[in-house]
């Protein structure tokens, strides 16, 4: 594109040409789902040559920009756009909905506010770690941040359970901070960079989704998970052949990738999911139910604390298996029950206080009556 025409476009818009600008052929976004540029940069999309392309661009841009974001359509002669003929402003949500000139149209998208791009966030984290940054952030290590990462993960889960989207948005940001901060520390130590983290997960997702990004055909979720486990097994073999496991002198097994630090219910369900993907599973759910009954009988027959502990562990494990068979997340189910218990017990406490009594002075029958009231609410 003739860059003198860019200046002409901004003359027509009566806008000072920006000091930085993303310039793209609009057709490169034809198969996109999100804009391939940071929204803090103003962008100029050229050759918007059909109502269909304009409508697709609208959906792509709405993934990042607000519906009311004002955009500028600059119309010119078809194909070369040698001459700017006029412009109009409309809301992003209206792009492609009104009468659209199918000649060569450029779309100018003003930038969003500072701090809306991932790159800007990466920069402020790097600034915190810089010599003129924050003393607290500068002294952090991967180990010192471990507790914070765990806490933020649980707070994000709590936000998800609450269904509060504002809280979810905030907690996901806090979790992202932990990831970027750890990546920044690794970058300073010459271990890996944030780009390595992004590139690694990008390639892994593409590699493990050949049914989306390749020519593999699958029939439903079960086939996807089975194929996923085969791909992971192949990756483990390649790592072993590449010498990455020589220090350990053993191959990694199917279950070795499950973190030992996971909560027990999540860990048990992941173990069982992975085993099931390679065919180690009950053929029918009745086998799981029979195992539940068997474990209960073994608890009844246990003679000492050691035996009871072992049998309870077996029962928990098979109950997780039952949850898996019913497509229930065991950890989430128990968390929901915990919250339900907390709410109902709080009602019992308030009921006792309303009667001017202490819980410790009430009989079990009296507390149970309040509990039943709570269940009816």
C-alpha positions as CSV (number, residue, x, y, z in Angstrom):
1,X,0.0,0.0,0.0
2,X,1.2,3.5,-0.8
3,X,2.1,5.1,2.5
4,X,1.3,8.5,1.1
5,X,-2.3,7.2,0.9
6,X,-2.1,6.5,4.7
7,X,-1.4,10.2,5.2
8,X,-4.3,11.0,2.9
9,X,-6.6,8.8,4.9
10,X,-5.8,10.6,8.1
11,X,-6.2,13.9,6.3
12,X,-9.7,12.8,5.3
13,X,-10.4,11.7,8.9
14,X,-9.0,15.0,10.2
15,X,-6.9,13.0,12.6
16,X,-3.2,13.5,13.3
17,X,-1.4,10.4,12.0
18,X,-0.6,8.3,15.1
19,X,3.1,7.7,16.1
20,X,2.4,4.0,15.9
21,X,0.0,2.2,13.7
22,X,-0.9,-1.5,12.9
23,X,-1.5,-1.8,9.1
24,X,-3.1,-5.0,7.9
25,X,-5.0,-6.3,4.9
26,X,-8.4,-7.0,6.3
27,X,-8.5,-10.4,4.4
28,X,-5.8,-11.7,6.7
29,X,-8.5,-11.7,9.4
30,X,-10.9,-13.8,7.4
31,X,-10.3,-16.9,9.5
32,X,-9.4,-15.2,12.7
33,X,-11.4,-15.3,16.0
34,X,-9.6,-12.5,17.9
35,X,-7.7,-9.4,16.6
36,X,-4.0,-10.3,15.9
37,X,-2.7,-7.0,17.3
38,X,-2.6,-5.2,20.7
39,X,-5.7,-3.1,21.1
40,X,-3.5,-0.3,22.6
41,X,-2.3,0.3,19.0
42,X,-4.6,2.1,16.6
43,X,-5.1,-0.1,13.5
44,X,-5.9,0.4,9.9
45,X,-7.4,-2.5,8.0
46,X,-7.3,-2.2,4.2
47,X,-9.4,-3.7,1.4
48,X,-12.6,-4.4,3.3
49,X,-14.3,-5.3,0.0
50,X,-17.5,-7.1,0.9
51,X,-20.4,-6.9,3.4
52,X,-19.6,-10.5,4.5
53,X,-16.0,-9.6,5.3
54,X,-17.2,-6.5,7.2
55,X,-19.6,-8.6,9.3
56,X,-16.8,-11.1,10.1
57,X,-14.5,-8.3,11.1
58,X,-17.2,-7.0,13.4
59,X,-17.3,-10.3,15.3
60,X,-13.5,-10.6,15.5
61,X,-13.1,-7.1,16.8
62,X,-16.0,-7.5,19.3
63,X,-13.9,-10.2,21.0
64,X,-11.7,-7.3,22.4
65,X,-13.4,-4.0,21.7
66,X,-16.6,-2.7,23.3
67,X,-19.7,-2.7,21.2
68,X,-19.9,1.1,21.4
69,X,-16.3,1.6,20.2
70,X,-16.3,4.2,17.4
71,X,-14.7,3.1,14.1
72,X,-14.0,5.0,10.9
73,X,-14.8,3.7,7.5
74,X,-12.8,5.4,4.7
75,X,-14.1,4.8,1.2
76,X,-12.0,5.0,-2.0
77,X,-11.8,3.7,-5.5
78,X,-12.1,-0.1,-5.8
79,X,-9.0,-2.2,-5.7
80,X,-6.0,0.2,-5.5
81,X,-7.7,2.8,-3.3
82,X,-5.7,5.5,-5.1
83,X,-8.1,8.2,-4.1
84,X,-9.9,8.7,-0.9
85,X,-13.5,9.6,-1.5
86,X,-15.0,10.0,1.9
87,X,-15.4,8.6,5.4
88,X,-18.0,7.9,8.1
89,X,-18.0,7.0,11.8
90,X,-20.2,4.3,13.3
91,X,-20.3,2.0,16.3
92,X,-18.4,-1.2,16.0
93,X,-21.6,-3.2,16.7
94,X,-23.1,-1.7,13.5
95,X,-20.2,-2.6,11.2
96,X,-21.5,-4.5,8.1
97,X,-25.2,-4.2,9.2
98,X,-26.0,-1.0,7.3
99,X,-25.6,-0.4,3.5
100,X,-22.1,-1.2,2.7
101,X,-20.1,0.0,-0.3
102,X,-18.4,-3.0,-1.7
103,X,-15.6,-0.9,-3.1
104,X,-12.2,-0.8,-1.4
105,X,-12.8,0.5,2.0
106,X,-10.4,1.0,4.9
107,X,-11.3,0.6,8.5
108,X,-9.6,2.7,11.1
109,X,-9.9,1.4,14.6
110,X,-8.8,3.9,17.3
111,X,-6.8,2.5,20.2
112,X,-8.2,1.4,23.5
113,X,-6.8,2.9,26.7
114,X,-3.3,2.2,28.0
115,X,-3.1,-1.1,29.9
116,X,-5.5,-3.1,27.7
117,X,-2.7,-5.1,26.0
118,X,-0.9,-8.1,27.3
119,X,2.4,-6.5,26.3
120,X,1.7,-3.5,28.5
121,X,1.0,-5.8,31.4
122,X,4.3,-7.6,30.8
123,X,6.1,-4.3,30.8
124,X,4.8,-3.1,34.2
125,X,5.7,-6.5,35.7
126,X,9.2,-6.1,34.2
127,X,9.3,-2.6,35.6
128,X,8.4,-3.8,39.1
129,X,11.5,-6.1,38.9
130,X,13.8,-3.5,37.5
131,X,16.4,-1.6,39.6
132,X,14.0,1.3,39.9
133,X,11.1,-0.9,40.6
134,X,9.5,-2.3,43.8
135,X,11.8,-3.6,46.5
136,X,9.3,-6.4,47.4
137,X,8.8,-7.6,43.8
138,X,12.6,-7.4,43.2
139,X,13.4,-9.8,46.1
140,X,10.8,-12.5,45.1
141,X,11.8,-15.9,43.8
142,X,9.9,-18.9,42.4
143,X,9.9,-20.4,45.8
144,X,8.7,-17.3,47.6
145,X,5.9,-16.9,45.1
146,X,4.7,-20.4,45.4
147,X,2.3,-19.7,48.3
148,X,0.9,-16.7,46.5
149,X,0.3,-18.8,43.3
150,X,-1.5,-21.4,45.3
151,X,-3.6,-18.8,47.2
152,X,-4.6,-17.0,43.9
153,X,-5.5,-20.3,42.3
154,X,-7.9,-21.1,45.2
155,X,-9.3,-17.5,45.1
156,X,-10.0,-17.9,41.4
157,X,-11.8,-21.2,42.1
158,X,-13.8,-19.5,44.8
159,X,-14.8,-16.8,42.4
160,X,-15.9,-19.4,39.8
161,X,-18.0,-21.2,42.4
162,X,-19.6,-17.9,43.5
163,X,-20.8,-17.2,39.9
164,X,-19.7,-13.5,40.4
165,X,-18.2,-12.5,37.1
166,X,-16.7,-9.3,38.4
167,X,-14.9,-11.3,41.0
168,X,-13.8,-13.9,38.4
169,X,-12.4,-11.1,36.2
170,X,-10.4,-9.7,39.2
171,X,-9.1,-13.1,40.4
172,X,-8.0,-14.2,36.9
173,X,-6.0,-11.0,36.7
174,X,-4.3,-11.8,40.1
175,X,-3.5,-15.3,38.8
176,X,-2.1,-13.9,35.6
177,X,0.2,-11.6,37.6
178,X,1.7,-14.7,39.3
179,X,2.3,-16.4,35.9
180,X,3.9,-13.3,34.3
181,X,6.0,-12.5,37.5
182,X,7.4,-16.0,37.6
183,X,8.2,-15.9,33.9
184,X,9.9,-12.5,34.3
185,X,12.1,-14.0,37.1
186,X,13.0,-16.9,34.8
187,X,13.8,-14.5,32.0
188,X,16.2,-12.5,34.2
189,X,18.0,-15.7,35.2
190,X,18.3,-16.7,31.6
191,X,16.1,-19.8,32.0
192,X,13.2,-19.0,29.7
193,X,11.0,-16.0,28.7
194,X,7.4,-15.1,28.6
195,X,7.5,-15.7,24.9
196,X,8.8,-19.2,25.5
197,X,5.8,-19.9,27.8
198,X,3.3,-18.6,25.2
199,X,5.1,-20.4,22.3
200,X,5.3,-23.6,24.3
201,X,1.6,-23.8,25.2
202,X,0.7,-22.6,21.6
203,X,2.6,-25.4,20.0
204,X,1.3,-28.0,22.6
205,X,-2.4,-27.0,21.9
206,X,-1.9,-27.2,18.1
207,X,0.0,-30.5,18.5
208,X,-2.7,-32.1,20.7
209,X,-5.6,-30.9,18.6
210,X,-4.9,-32.5,15.2
211,X,-8.7,-32.9,14.8
212,X,-8.9,-29.1,14.8
213,X,-5.6,-28.0,13.2
214,X,-4.9,-31.1,11.2
215,X,-6.7,-33.8,9.3
216,X,-7.4,-36.3,12.1
217,X,-11.1,-37.2,12.4
218,X,-12.7,-37.9,15.8
219,X,-16.2,-38.9,16.8
220,X,-17.2,-36.9,20.0
221,X,-15.4,-36.0,23.2
222,X,-14.5,-39.6,24.1
223,X,-12.4,-39.9,20.9
224,X,-10.8,-36.6,21.6
225,X,-9.7,-37.6,25.1
226,X,-8.4,-41.0,23.9
227,X,-6.4,-39.4,21.1
228,X,-5.1,-36.8,23.5
229,X,-3.7,-39.5,25.8
230,X,-2.1,-41.2,22.8
231,X,-0.4,-38.0,21.8
232,X,0.8,-37.4,25.4
233,X,2.2,-41.0,25.5
234,X,4.1,-40.3,22.2
235,X,5.5,-37.1,23.7
236,X,6.7,-39.0,26.7
237,X,8.5,-41.5,24.4
238,X,10.1,-38.8,22.4
239,X,11.4,-37.1,25.5
240,X,12.9,-40.3,26.7
241,X,14.6,-40.9,23.3
242,X,15.9,-37.4,23.4
243,X,17.7,-38.1,26.7
244,X,15.6,-35.9,29.0
245,X,14.9,-38.8,31.3
246,X,18.4,-40.3,31.4
247,X,19.1,-38.7,34.8
248,X,16.1,-40.5,36.2
249,X,16.9,-43.7,34.3
250,X,13.2,-44.4,33.7
251,X,10.4,-43.4,31.4
252,X,7.6,-41.3,32.7
253,X,4.3,-43.2,33.1
254,X,0.8,-42.2,32.3
255,X,0.2,-40.9,35.8
256,X,3.6,-39.2,36.4
257,X,2.5,-35.9,35.0
258,X,-0.1,-35.4,37.7
259,X,1.3,-33.0,40.3
260,X,1.7,-34.5,43.8
261,X,0.8,-31.1,45.3
262,X,-2.8,-31.3,43.9
263,X,-5.7,-31.6,46.4
264,X,-6.4,-35.3,46.9
265,X,-9.8,-35.3,45.3
266,X,-8.5,-33.6,42.1
267,X,-5.5,-35.8,42.0
268,X,-7.6,-39.0,42.4
269,X,-9.9,-37.9,39.6
270,X,-7.1,-37.0,37.3
271,X,-5.4,-40.4,38.0
272,X,-8.6,-42.2,37.1
273,X,-9.3,-40.1,34.0
274,X,-5.8,-40.8,32.6
275,X,-6.1,-44.5,33.4
276,X,-9.5,-44.7,31.8
277,X,-8.2,-43.1,28.6
278,X,-5.9,-46.0,28.0
279,X,-8.7,-48.6,28.8
280,X,-8.2,-49.2,32.5
281,X,-11.7,-48.8,33.6
282,X,-14.9,-50.6,34.7
283,X,-17.0,-51.6,31.7
284,X,-20.2,-50.4,33.4
285,X,-21.0,-48.1,36.3
286,X,-22.5,-51.1,38.2
287,X,-19.0,-52.3,38.9
288,X,-18.2,-48.9,40.6
289,X,-21.4,-49.1,42.7
290,X,-20.5,-52.7,43.7
291,X,-17.1,-51.4,44.7
292,X,-18.6,-48.7,46.9
293,X,-20.7,-51.2,48.7
294,X,-17.6,-53.5,49.1
295,X,-15.5,-50.6,50.6
296,X,-18.3,-49.7,53.1
297,X,-18.4,-53.3,54.3
298,X,-14.6,-53.3,54.7
299,X,-14.8,-50.2,56.8
300,X,-17.3,-51.9,59.1
301,X,-14.9,-54.8,59.4
302,X,-11.8,-52.7,60.1
303,X,-10.2,-53.5,63.5
304,X,-8.0,-50.5,64.2
305,X,-7.2,-46.9,63.2
306,X,-4.7,-48.0,60.6
307,X,-7.2,-50.3,58.9
308,X,-10.0,-47.7,59.1
309,X,-7.7,-45.1,57.6
310,X,-6.8,-47.3,54.7
311,X,-10.3,-48.4,54.0
312,X,-11.7,-44.8,54.2
313,X,-9.0,-43.8,51.7
314,X,-10.2,-46.6,49.4
315,X,-13.8,-45.5,49.8
316,X,-12.9,-41.9,49.0
317,X,-11.1,-43.1,45.9
318,X,-14.0,-45.2,44.6
319,X,-16.4,-42.4,45.3
320,X,-14.3,-40.1,43.1
321,X,-14.5,-42.8,40.5
322,X,-18.3,-42.8,40.8
323,X,-18.2,-39.0,40.4
324,X,-16.2,-39.4,37.3
325,X,-18.7,-41.9,35.8
326,X,-21.4,-39.4,36.5
327,X,-19.5,-36.6,34.8
328,X,-19.2,-34.8,38.2
329,X,-16.1,-32.9,39.3
330,X,-15.5,-34.4,42.8
331,X,-13.6,-31.4,44.1
332,X,-16.3,-29.0,43.1
333,X,-19.1,-31.2,44.4
334,X,-17.5,-31.4,47.9
335,X,-16.7,-27.7,47.9
336,X,-20.4,-27.0,47.1
337,X,-21.5,-29.3,49.9
338,X,-19.0,-27.5,52.3
339,X,-20.5,-24.2,51.4
340,X,-24.0,-25.5,51.8
341,X,-23.1,-26.9,55.3
342,X,-21.6,-23.6,56.2
343,X,-24.7,-21.7,55.2
344,X,-27.1,-24.0,57.1
345,X,-24.9,-24.1,60.2
346,X,-24.8,-20.3,60.1
347,X,-28.6,-20.3,60.2
348,X,-28.5,-22.6,63.2
349,X,-26.1,-20.2,65.0
350,X,-28.3,-17.2,64.2
351,X,-31.4,-19.1,65.4
352,X,-29.7,-19.8,68.7
353,X,-28.7,-16.2,69.1
354,X,-32.3,-15.1,68.3
355,X,-33.4,-17.2,71.2
356,X,-30.7,-15.7,73.4
357,X,-28.9,-19.0,73.8
358,X,-25.6,-20.6,73.1
359,X,-25.2,-23.5,70.8
360,X,-23.4,-25.4,73.5
361,X,-26.5,-25.1,75.7
362,X,-28.9,-26.5,73.1
363,X,-29.8,-30.1,72.7
364,X,-29.1,-31.9,69.4
365,X,-32.8,-32.1,68.8
366,X,-33.2,-28.3,69.1
367,X,-30.2,-27.7,66.8
368,X,-31.6,-30.3,64.3
369,X,-35.0,-28.4,64.3
370,X,-33.2,-25.2,63.2
371,X,-31.1,-27.2,60.7
372,X,-34.3,-28.6,59.1
373,X,-35.6,-25.0,58.9
374,X,-32.4,-24.0,57.0
375,X,-32.9,-26.9,54.6
376,X,-36.4,-25.7,53.7
377,X,-35.0,-22.2,52.8
